Amino acid sequence: MKRNAVAWAALVVSTGALVSSSGLMRRMPAAPSIPAEGQRTARALSEAFTGVADFVKPSVVQIRAQRKSAAIRRFGPGQGNPFGPNSDPKELEEMLRRFFGPEFRKEKEQFGAPHGAAATGSGFIYDDKGHILTNNHVVDGSSKITVTFNDGIDAVATVVGTDPQADVAILKVENTSYRPLPRGKSSKVKVGELVMAVGSPFGFSQTVTTGIISATERNDVGVVSYESFLQTDAPINPGNSGGPLVNMEGEVIGINAVIATQGRGNDGVGFAIPIDMAAQLADQIIKTGKVHRSRVGIALGVLTPALARQLGLDGKTKGVLVESILPGSPAEKAGLKSGDVITGFNGSPVVSVPTFRLTVASSMAGKSFKLTYFREGKEHSTEIVPAPAEQVVFDVEKNQEPRQPEEEAAPKTEKAELDDFGLELQPLTPELAKQFGHAKGIEGLLISSVKEGSSAEAQGLEPGMVITKVVRNHKPQVVKSVKELKELAAHSDELALYVQTKNGTGHFVPLSKTKQD
């Protein structure tokens, strides 16, 4: 009995030691508590998103557009091609591949339905008269459009009008009483602001995604002629096109239109047309069936720091460069000249070519606007009166076949090299002008060759182009001889040349001396 008691005691002691050593007897730490304030904030944010979604969804529709059996134009005349109405569609696609990779395309082009099939997109109630706002590329080329409302009711829609140059379209359905979405002010949207996208990605209607505004005034996307996109990381996918991008007050601030992607889905880069611009266009379409734009007849160029210095300005000057003026245009009547730098329009600063084009296009034709500009380093101002866009057309935009170079031997003539800038030049004779497809009467210096790795090659200069002007003493002056240009180049580290191509267009090009190893 005594032996058994000792054995039991030993067993208890050893078990206790084992339990203690394995940690089973240790006190477990309490689970961390969630701060009450954090819980309240999270619930408030969740309730805010829920409230916005509940408010917006009844005003969002799914659009099914039955395509015509004929081939769908990807980028044709009047389809927002920034290269002009008569340019090769492949040029635009090549540009998009060069800047954004092989898979960057507007949603319509990348995910368009086969011939005769139905494409799915989105839209939203614009007013209480049955108008629906969406993208042009959602309904372009359709033979029948069906709209499905939040409650499942289908209605046949008709196209009131479209604007391919900004990718906007207005549809109309009869006998509806659905609530229109209130409009916000896209001009007041700030980067970092919370937003919500509602639409039908991949055909799944009434889908809600959230994110922030990643950037504003994106005017270098290059998919339509007039653009100033809001960029967002709210997931946007095929089928979201035409749907609203709304703020946390439930106000529409943009129309989801474009995605940049390396695959088939969202990569976190989406673009929406600002509602300020879209509403202005929509109101015109509802009133007249089409969009009215203005022009002033200026071929615009990007003002680089090098060009600004050559024109007598600080390299940090913001503005746009006047490359050429259309004869008889509002710009000529206002006294503008090639080489001027426009810095203000109607009291607002001019900071980029796309923004200035958009501002002028939306201005009222026949109304006078103040324009400020620099010439030879000095500031000036003038009054300019935009005209209807159809009355201001450059020769290159007209329905003309491009001039083709003649196949004949080049006449022998004296050539001269500007080695430091990578150019070989020769006087332009009438025979050479004809051979390289230039207009009759053009004068200047022909680029006969471009040195590999030079500044000229980096700026895109090619043999066959013609230098007609050089910026000297802060103003463009006609180039009269190769000798004259060589002497100027010998005493300059930078040159600003006005170069003309065979299609008649010209632009200023800054060149710098090639650094020697």
C-alpha positions as CSV (number, residue, x, y, z in Angstrom):
1,M,0.0,0.0,0.0
2,K,2.8,2.3,0.9
3,R,4.6,1.4,-2.3
4,N,1.5,2.3,-4.3
5,A,1.2,5.6,-2.6
6,V,4.7,6.5,-3.6
7,A,4.1,5.4,-7.2
8,W,1.0,7.6,-7.4
9,A,2.8,10.6,-6.0
10,A,5.6,10.1,-8.5
11,L,3.1,9.9,-11.3
12,V,1.4,13.2,-10.2
13,V,4.7,15.0,-9.9
14,S,5.9,13.9,-13.3
15,T,2.6,14.7,-15.0
16,G,2.6,18.1,-13.4
17,A,6.1,18.7,-14.7
18,L,5.2,17.5,-18.1
19,V,2.2,19.8,-18.3
20,S,4.1,22.7,-17.0
21,S,7.0,22.2,-19.5
22,S,4.6,21.9,-22.5
23,G,2.9,25.1,-21.6
24,L,-0.5,23.7,-21.0
25,M,-0.7,25.3,-17.6
26,R,0.3,28.8,-18.9
27,R,-2.3,31.5,-19.0
28,M,-3.5,32.2,-22.6
29,P,-3.3,35.9,-23.6
30,A,-6.6,37.6,-24.2
31,A,-7.7,38.2,-27.8
32,P,-6.9,41.8,-28.9
33,S,-9.9,44.0,-28.7
34,I,-11.0,46.1,-31.7
35,P,-11.1,49.8,-30.7
36,A,-14.7,51.0,-30.5
37,E,-13.8,54.2,-32.4
38,G,-12.3,52.1,-35.2
39,Q,-15.4,49.9,-35.4
40,R,-17.6,53.0,-35.6
41,T,-15.5,54.4,-38.4
42,A,-15.5,51.1,-40.3
43,R,-19.3,50.8,-39.9
44,A,-19.8,54.4,-41.0
45,L,-17.7,53.9,-44.2
46,S,-19.5,50.6,-44.9
47,E,-22.9,52.3,-44.5
48,A,-21.8,55.2,-46.7
49,F,-20.9,52.8,-49.5
50,T,-24.1,50.9,-49.1
51,G,-26.2,54.1,-49.1
52,V,-24.5,55.4,-52.3
53,A,-25.0,52.0,-54.0
54,D,-28.6,51.9,-53.1
55,F,-29.2,55.4,-54.3
56,V,-27.3,55.0,-57.6
57,K,-28.3,51.6,-58.9
58,P,-31.9,52.3,-59.8
59,S,-30.7,55.0,-62.2
60,V,-28.1,52.7,-64.0
61,V,-29.1,50.6,-67.0
62,Q,-27.6,47.7,-69.0
63,I,-27.4,48.3,-72.7
64,R,-27.5,45.5,-75.3
65,A,-26.6,46.7,-78.8
66,Q,-27.2,44.4,-81.7
67,R,-24.5,44.9,-84.2
68,K,-25.2,45.2,-87.9
69,S,-23.8,42.3,-90.0
70,A,-21.6,44.7,-91.9
71,A,-18.0,45.1,-90.8
72,I,-17.5,47.3,-87.7
73,R,-15.1,50.2,-88.3
74,R,-12.4,50.3,-85.7
75,F,-11.0,53.8,-86.4
76,G,-12.5,55.3,-89.5
77,P,-13.6,58.7,-90.7
78,G,-15.4,60.6,-88.0
79,Q,-14.6,58.0,-85.4
80,G,-12.4,60.2,-83.3
81,N,-9.2,59.5,-85.1
82,P,-6.7,62.1,-83.9
83,F,-4.6,61.7,-87.1
84,G,-7.5,63.2,-89.2
85,P,-10.5,61.9,-91.1
86,N,-8.5,60.5,-94.0
87,S,-5.6,58.9,-92.2
88,D,-4.8,55.2,-92.1
89,P,-6.4,53.5,-89.1
90,K,-3.3,51.4,-88.7
91,E,-1.3,54.5,-87.8
92,L,-3.4,55.1,-84.7
93,E,-3.2,51.5,-83.7
94,E,0.5,51.6,-84.1
95,M,0.7,54.7,-81.9
96,L,-1.3,53.0,-79.2
97,R,1.0,50.0,-79.3
98,R,4.0,52.2,-79.2
99,F,2.8,54.2,-76.1
100,F,0.8,51.6,-74.2
101,G,1.9,48.2,-75.3
102,P,0.2,45.7,-77.7
103,E,-2.9,45.2,-75.6
104,F,-3.9,48.8,-75.0
105,R,-7.2,49.5,-76.8
106,K,-10.4,51.2,-76.1
107,E,-12.9,48.7,-74.7
108,K,-15.0,48.6,-77.9
109,E,-12.0,47.6,-80.0
110,Q,-10.6,45.0,-77.6
111,F,-13.9,43.5,-76.5
112,G,-16.3,44.3,-79.3
113,A,-19.0,41.7,-80.2
114,P,-18.8,39.7,-83.5
115,H,-20.8,40.8,-86.5
116,G,-24.5,40.3,-85.8
117,A,-23.9,39.6,-82.1
118,A,-25.0,41.8,-79.2
119,A,-22.5,44.0,-77.3
120,T,-23.1,44.7,-73.7
121,G,-22.5,48.1,-72.1
122,S,-23.9,50.4,-69.5
123,G,-25.6,53.8,-69.2
124,F,-27.5,56.0,-66.8
125,I,-30.7,58.0,-66.7
126,Y,-29.7,61.6,-67.7
127,D,-33.0,63.4,-67.3
128,D,-36.7,62.9,-66.6
129,K,-37.6,62.8,-70.3
130,G,-36.3,59.4,-71.0
131,H,-32.7,60.3,-72.1
132,I,-29.9,57.9,-71.3
133,L,-26.2,58.9,-71.4
134,T,-23.6,56.4,-72.5
135,N,-20.5,56.0,-74.7
136,N,-20.6,56.2,-78.5
137,H,-18.6,53.1,-78.8
138,V,-21.2,51.1,-76.9
139,V,-23.9,51.8,-79.5
140,D,-21.9,52.6,-82.6
141,G,-22.9,50.5,-85.6
142,S,-25.9,48.9,-83.9
143,S,-29.2,48.0,-85.6
144,K,-31.2,47.5,-82.4
145,I,-30.6,48.8,-78.8
146,T,-32.3,47.3,-75.8
147,V,-32.1,48.9,-72.3
148,T,-32.7,46.9,-69.1
149,F,-33.6,48.9,-66.0
150,N,-32.8,48.1,-62.4
151,D,-36.2,46.4,-61.9
152,G,-35.7,44.1,-64.9
153,I,-38.0,45.9,-67.3
154,D,-36.7,46.0,-70.9
155,A,-37.2,48.9,-73.4
156,V,-36.2,49.5,-76.9
157,A,-34.0,52.7,-77.2
158,T,-33.4,55.0,-80.1
159,V,-30.2,57.0,-80.7
160,V,-30.8,60.7,-80.4
161,G,-27.3,61.6,-81.4
162,T,-23.7,60.7,-80.9
163,D,-20.3,62.5,-80.7
164,P,-17.5,60.0,-81.8
165,Q,-14.8,62.7,-81.2
166,A,-15.5,62.6,-77.4
167,D,-17.1,59.1,-77.3
168,V,-20.5,60.3,-76.0
169,A,-24.0,59.2,-77.1
170,I,-27.6,60.0,-76.0
171,L,-30.4,57.4,-76.2
172,K,-34.1,57.8,-75.6
173,V,-36.7,55.4,-74.3
174,E,-40.5,56.2,-74.1
175,N,-42.8,56.0,-71.1
176,T,-40.3,55.9,-68.3
177,S,-40.4,57.5,-64.9
178,Y,-37.0,56.4,-63.6
179,R,-35.0,58.9,-61.5
180,P,-32.1,60.7,-63.2
181,L,-28.7,60.7,-61.4
182,P,-27.8,64.1,-59.9
183,R,-24.7,65.7,-61.5
184,G,-21.6,66.6,-59.6
185,K,-18.9,69.0,-60.7
186,S,-16.0,67.1,-62.2
187,S,-14.0,70.3,-62.2
188,K,-13.9,70.1,-58.4
189,V,-12.9,66.5,-58.2
190,K,-9.6,65.9,-56.3
191,V,-7.0,63.2,-56.6
192,G,-7.5,60.7,-53.8
193,E,-11.3,61.2,-53.6
194,L,-13.4,58.1,-53.0
195,V,-15.5,57.0,-56.0
196,M,-17.8,54.2,-57.1
197,A,-18.3,52.7,-60.5
198,V,-21.6,51.0,-61.4
199,G,-22.3,49.0,-64.5
200,S,-22.5,45.6,-66.2
201,P,-18.9,44.2,-66.4
202,F,-18.8,41.0,-68.4
203,G,-22.6,41.3,-68.6
204,F,-23.2,41.1,-64.9
205,S,-25.6,44.0,-64.3
206,Q,-25.8,46.3,-61.3
207,T,-22.2,45.6,-60.3
208,V,-20.6,48.0,-57.9
209,T,-16.9,48.6,-57.5
210,T,-15.0,51.3,-55.5
211,G,-11.7,53.1,-55.6
212,I,-10.2,56.6,-55.7
213,I,-9.5,59.2,-58.3
214,S,-5.9,58.5,-59.4
215,A,-5.5,61.5,-61.7
216,T,-7.4,64.3,-63.4
217,E,-7.2,65.9,-66.9
218,R,-5.6,62.9,-68.6
219,N,-5.5,64.3,-72.1
220,D,-2.7,62.1,-73.5
221,V,-4.5,58.8,-73.6
222,G,-4.9,59.2,-77.4
223,V,-8.2,57.3,-78.0
224,V,-10.5,60.2,-79.0
225,S,-9.9,63.6,-80.5
226,Y,-11.2,65.6,-77.5
227,E,-10.3,64.1,-74.1
228,S,-9.6,65.2,-70.6
229,F,-10.2,62.0,-68.6
230,L,-10.5,61.3,-64.9
231,Q,-8.3,58.3,-64.1
232,T,-9.5,55.9,-61.4
233,D,-8.4,52.6,-59.9
234,A,-12.0,51.5,-59.3
235,P,-12.2,48.2,-61.2
236,I,-13.6,48.8,-64.6
237,N,-14.0,45.9,-67.0
238,P,-15.7,45.1,-70.4
239,G,-19.3,46.1,-70.1
240,N,-18.7,49.0,-67.6
241,S,-18.4,51.4,-70.6
242,G,-21.1,54.1,-70.4
243,G,-21.8,53.5,-66.7
244,P,-21.5,56.3,-64.1
245,L,-18.5,57.1,-61.9
246,V,-20.0,58.7,-58.8
247,N,-18.7,60.5,-55.7
248,M,-19.7,59.7,-52.1
249,E,-22.7,62.0,-52.4
250,G,-24.1,59.8,-55.2
251,E,-23.5,62.4,-57.8
252,V,-22.2,61.4,-61.2
253,I,-18.8,62.9,-62.0
254,G,-17.9,60.9,-65.1
255,I,-18.7,58.3,-67.7
256,N,-16.6,55.1,-67.5
257,A,-15.1,54.8,-71.0
258,V,-11.6,53.3,-71.4
259,I,-9.3,50.9,-69.7
260,A,-5.6,50.3,-70.1
261,T,-4.8,46.7,-69.7
262,Q,-2.2,44.1,-70.6
263,G,-4.8,41.3,-70.5
264,R,-8.5,41.0,-70.8
265,G,-9.5,42.5,-67.4
266,N,-8.9,45.4,-65.2
267,D,-5.3,46.4,-64.3
268,G,-6.2,49.2,-62.0
269,V,-6.1,52.0,-64.7
270,G,-9.5,53.2,-65.9
271,F,-10.6,56.4,-67.5
272,A,-13.9,58.3,-67.3
273,I,-15.2,61.2,-69.4
274,P,-15.7,64.2,-67.0
275,I,-19.4,64.9,-66.5
276,D,-18.9,68.7,-67.1
277,M,-17.7,68.0,-70.6
278,A,-20.2,65.1,-71.3
279,A,-23.2,67.1,-70.0
280,Q,-22.3,70.0,-72.3
281,L,-22.2,67.7,-75.3
282,A,-25.3,65.8,-74.2
283,D,-27.4,69.0,-73.9
284,Q,-26.4,70.0,-77.4
285,I,-27.3,66.6,-78.8
286,I,-30.7,66.6,-77.0
287,K,-31.4,70.2,-78.3
288,T,-30.1,69.9,-81.9
289,G,-29.2,66.3,-82.5
290,K,-25.5,67.0,-82.9
291,V,-22.5,68.7,-81.3
292,H,-21.3,72.1,-82.4
293,R,-17.7,72.9,-82.0
294,S,-15.5,76.0,-82.6
295,R,-12.0,76.4,-84.1
296,V,-9.6,79.3,-84.6
297,G,-7.3,77.9,-87.3
298,I,-4.0,77.2,-85.4
299,A,-1.8,74.3,-85.9
300,L,-0.4,73.8,-82.4
301,G,2.8,72.4,-81.1
302,V,4.2,71.4,-77.8
303,L,6.4,74.1,-76.1
304,T,9.5,72.4,-74.9
305,P,12.1,74.1,-72.6
306,A,14.5,74.3,-75.5
307,L,12.0,75.9,-77.9
308,A,11.0,78.4,-75.1
309,R,14.6,79.5,-74.7
310,Q,15.0,79.9,-78.4
311,L,11.9,82.1,-78.5
312,G,13.3,84.4,-75.8
313,L,11.3,82.8,-72.9
314,D,12.2,81.1,-69.6
315,G,12.5,77.4,-70.1
316,K,9.8,76.8,-67.5
317,T,7.2,78.9,-69.4
318,K,3.8,77.1,-69.8
319,G,1.9,77.5,-73.0
320,V,1.4,76.2,-76.5
321,L,3.3,77.0,-79.6
322,V,1.7,78.3,-82.8
323,E,3.2,76.2,-85.6
324,S,1.2,77.7,-88.4
325,I,-1.9,79.7,-89.1
326,L,-4.7,78.9,-91.6
327,P,-5.1,81.8,-94.0
328,G,-8.3,83.7,-93.5
329,S,-8.9,82.0,-90.1
330,P,-9.9,83.7,-86.8
331,A,-6.3,83.3,-85.7
332,E,-5.0,85.3,-88.7
333,K,-7.6,88.0,-88.2
334,A,-6.5,88.2,-84.5
335,G,-2.9,88.9,-85.7
336,L,-1.3,85.7,-84.5
337,K,1.8,84.4,-86.3
338,S,3.9,81.3,-86.5
339,G,6.3,81.2,-83.5
340,D,3.9,82.9,-81.0
341,V,3.4,81.2,-77.7
342,I,-0.2,81.2,-76.3
343,T,-0.3,81.4,-72.5
344,G,-3.9,82.5,-71.8
345,F,-7.4,82.2,-73.2
346,N,-10.5,83.8,-71.7
347,G,-8.7,84.6,-68.5
348,S,-7.5,81.0,-67.8
349,P,-3.9,79.8,-68.3
350,V,-3.1,77.6,-71.3
351,V,-0.8,74.7,-70.2
352,S,-1.2,72.0,-72.8
353,V,-2.2,71.5,-76.5
354,P,-5.1,69.1,-75.7
355,T,-6.5,71.3,-73.0
356,F,-6.4,74.4,-75.2
357,R,-8.1,72.5,-78.1
358,L,-10.8,71.3,-75.8
359,T,-11.3,74.9,-74.4
360,V,-11.6,76.4,-77.9
361,A,-13.8,73.7,-79.2
362,S,-16.3,74.2,-76.4
363,S,-16.3,78.0,-76.8
364,M,-19.2,79.8,-78.4
365,A,-18.6,80.6,-82.1
366,G,-19.0,84.3,-82.9
367,K,-18.1,85.4,-79.4
368,S,-15.0,87.4,-78.7
369,F,-12.4,86.0,-76.2
370,K,-9.2,87.6,-74.9
371,L,-6.1,85.7,-75.8
372,T,-2.6,86.4,-74.3
373,Y,0.6,85.3,-76.1
374,F,4.4,85.9,-76.3
375,R,6.2,87.1,-79.4
376,E,10.0,87.6,-79.4
377,G,10.0,87.4,-75.6
378,K,7.4,90.1,-75.1
379,E,3.8,89.5,-73.9
380,H,0.9,90.7,-76.0
381,S,-2.9,90.3,-75.9
382,T,-5.6,90.2,-78.6
383,E,-9.2,89.4,-79.1
384,I,-10.1,86.3,-81.1
385,V,-13.5,85.2,-82.3
386,P,-13.8,81.4,-82.8
387,A,-15.7,80.2,-85.9
388,P,-17.8,77.0,-86.4
389,A,-15.5,74.1,-86.8
390,E,-16.8,73.2,-90.3
391,Q,-15.7,76.6,-91.6
392,V,-12.1,76.2,-90.4
393,V,-10.5,73.3,-92.2
394,F,-6.8,72.9,-93.0
395,D,-5.8,71.6,-96.4
396,V,-4.4,68.4,-94.9
397,E,-7.8,67.7,-93.4
398,K,-9.7,68.0,-96.7
399,N,-10.7,65.0,-98.7
400,Q,-7.6,65.0,-100.8
401,E,-5.3,62.2,-101.8
402,P,-1.8,62.6,-100.3
403,R,0.8,63.7,-102.8
404,Q,3.0,60.8,-103.8
405,P,6.8,61.2,-104.4
406,E,7.9,61.0,-108.0
407,E,10.2,58.1,-109.0
408,E,13.0,59.8,-110.7
409,A,16.7,60.4,-110.2
410,A,17.6,63.2,-107.8
411,P,19.3,66.1,-109.5
412,K,22.9,66.6,-108.6
413,T,23.3,69.6,-106.3
414,E,25.7,70.8,-103.6
415,K,25.2,69.3,-100.1
416,A,26.4,70.6,-96.7
417,E,26.6,68.8,-93.4
418,L,25.7,70.0,-89.9
419,D,27.6,67.3,-88.2
420,D,27.0,68.5,-84.6
421,F,23.3,68.3,-85.2
422,G,23.3,65.2,-87.3
423,L,22.0,66.6,-90.6
424,E,23.0,66.7,-94.2
425,L,21.2,69.5,-96.1
426,Q,20.9,70.8,-99.7
427,P,19.0,73.6,-101.3
428,L,15.5,72.7,-102.3
429,T,15.0,73.0,-106.0
430,P,11.6,72.7,-107.8
431,E,12.8,69.3,-109.1
432,L,13.5,68.0,-105.6
433,A,10.3,69.4,-104.3
434,K,8.4,67.5,-107.0
435,Q,10.4,64.4,-106.4
436,F,9.7,64.3,-102.6
437,G,6.0,65.2,-103.0
438,H,6.1,68.8,-101.7
439,A,3.7,71.5,-102.8
440,K,4.7,73.7,-105.7
441,G,6.4,76.9,-104.6
442,I,7.8,75.7,-101.3
443,E,11.3,77.1,-100.4
444,G,13.9,76.0,-97.9
445,L,16.5,73.3,-97.3
446,L,16.0,69.7,-98.0
447,I,17.1,67.1,-95.5
448,S,19.1,64.6,-97.5
449,S,20.3,62.4,-94.7
450,V,20.1,62.1,-90.9
451,K,22.9,60.8,-88.8
452,E,22.2,57.8,-86.6
453,G,22.2,58.5,-82.9
454,S,22.0,62.3,-83.4
455,S,19.6,64.8,-82.0
456,A,17.9,65.1,-85.4
457,E,17.2,61.4,-85.4
458,A,15.8,61.5,-81.8
459,Q,13.4,64.3,-82.9
460,G,12.1,62.2,-85.7
461,L,13.6,64.1,-88.6
462,E,13.9,62.1,-91.9
463,P,15.3,62.6,-95.4
464,G,12.9,64.3,-97.6
465,M,11.6,66.8,-95.0
466,V,12.2,70.5,-95.7
467,I,13.5,73.1,-93.3
468,T,11.7,76.4,-94.1
469,K,12.5,78.5,-91.1
470,V,14.9,78.8,-88.2
471,V,14.3,80.7,-84.9
472,R,16.9,83.5,-84.8
473,N,16.8,86.5,-82.4
474,H,13.7,84.9,-80.7
475,K,11.6,84.8,-83.8
476,P,11.1,82.5,-86.8
477,Q,12.9,83.6,-89.9
478,V,13.0,82.2,-93.4
479,V,16.1,80.0,-94.2
480,K,17.7,81.3,-97.4
481,S,20.8,79.2,-97.8
482,V,22.7,76.3,-96.4
483,K,25.6,78.6,-95.6
484,E,23.4,80.8,-93.5
485,L,22.2,77.9,-91.4
486,K,25.7,76.5,-91.1
487,E,27.0,79.8,-89.7
488,L,24.2,80.0,-87.2
489,A,24.8,76.4,-86.1
490,A,28.5,77.0,-85.6
491,H,27.8,79.6,-82.9
492,S,24.8,77.8,-81.2
493,D,24.5,74.8,-79.0
494,E,20.7,74.7,-79.7
495,L,18.7,75.3,-82.8
496,A,14.9,75.6,-83.3
497,L,13.9,74.6,-86.9
498,Y,10.5,74.7,-88.6
499,V,10.3,71.5,-90.6
500,Q,7.7,70.7,-93.2
501,T,6.6,67.2,-94.4
502,K,5.2,66.2,-97.8
503,N,1.6,66.4,-96.6
504,G,2.0,70.1,-96.0
505,T,2.1,70.0,-92.2
506,G,4.9,71.7,-90.3
507,H,6.2,71.9,-86.8
508,F,9.0,73.4,-84.8
509,V,11.8,71.0,-83.8
510,P,14.4,71.8,-81.1
511,L,17.9,70.3,-81.8
512,S,21.0,70.3,-79.6
513,K,24.5,69.5,-80.5
514,T,25.5,65.8,-80.2
515,K,27.9,65.3,-77.3
516,Q,31.3,63.9,-78.3
517,D,32.8,61.0,-76.3
